[in-house]
Amino acid sequence: MTKRIDVATAPVPLEEYAKHFDPLFGKSNQREGFRGSVEGLLLPSERPKTLTGLVNTESVVGAKPPRAQKLQRFVSESDWDERKVQAEKP
């Protein structure tokens, strides 16, 4: 079996939560995307919780930075199963 690639860790309480879901994501970029999306949802913000809002960029123009593109690919193009994530009990 191939060794899993380590991903950047999230803040401690979030990392403990996110690790529970790691087996549901087969790729490191999916595990990073999950952490980034959950972190963006939890952070206080005056902006709406849209994709660009989650990564704190401007809408339309802000969709171009790499962090926005990575989150867009995680949400719309990754092959992870959202139903398994929803069914998982941390």
SVG drawing of the C-alpha trace seen along z (x, -y; Angstrom):
<svg xmlns="http://www.w3.org/2000/svg" viewBox="-26 -42 31 44">
<polyline fill="none" stroke="black" stroke-width="0.4" points="0.0,0.0 1.3,-3.5 2.1,-5.7 -0.3,-8.6 1.0,-12.1 0.9,-14.3 -1.2,-17.5 -0.9,-20.8 -2.6,-20.6 -5.5,-22.8 -5.8,-24.5 -5.7,-21.9 -9.5,-21.5 -10.3,-21.4 -7.5,-19.0 -8.8,-16.5 -12.2,-16.7 -10.9,-16.6 -8.6,-13.5 -11.8,-11.5 -12.8,-12.0 -9.4,-11.4 -10.2,-7.7 -13.1,-9.1 -10.7,-11.1 -8.3,-9.1 -6.0,-12.1 -4.1,-14.6 -5.6,-17.5 -9.1,-16.3 -8.0,-16.1 -6.6,-19.6 -9.8,-20.8 -12.0,-19.4 -9.9,-21.1 -10.0,-24.4 -13.7,-24.3 -14.6,-23.5 -12.2,-26.1 -13.7,-28.7 -17.2,-27.8 -16.2,-28.2 -14.3,-31.4 -16.2,-34.6 -16.7,-36.7 -18.8,-39.7 -18.9,-38.1 -21.3,-35.5 -20.1,-31.9 -19.7,-31.6 -16.7,-29.8 -14.8,-33.1 -15.9,-34.1 -14.6,-30.9 -11.1,-31.7 -11.5,-35.4 -11.1,-36.7 -13.2,-39.1 -16.1,-37.6 -15.6,-37.3 -12.0,-38.6 -11.2,-36.7 -12.1,-33.4 -8.8,-33.4 -6.2,-33.0 -4.9,-29.5 -6.6,-29.1 -10.0,-29.8 -9.3,-27.5 -8.2,-24.6 -11.4,-24.9 -13.5,-25.1 -11.9,-21.8 -12.5,-20.2 -16.2,-21.1 -17.0,-20.5 -14.5,-18.2 -13.2,-15.8 -14.4,-12.2 -15.1,-12.0 -18.5,-10.8 -20.4,-13.6 -23.0,-11.1 -20.3,-9.1 -19.0,-12.3 -22.5,-13.3 -23.1,-9.8 -19.9,-9.8 -20.3,-10.3 -17.2,-12.0"/>
</svg>
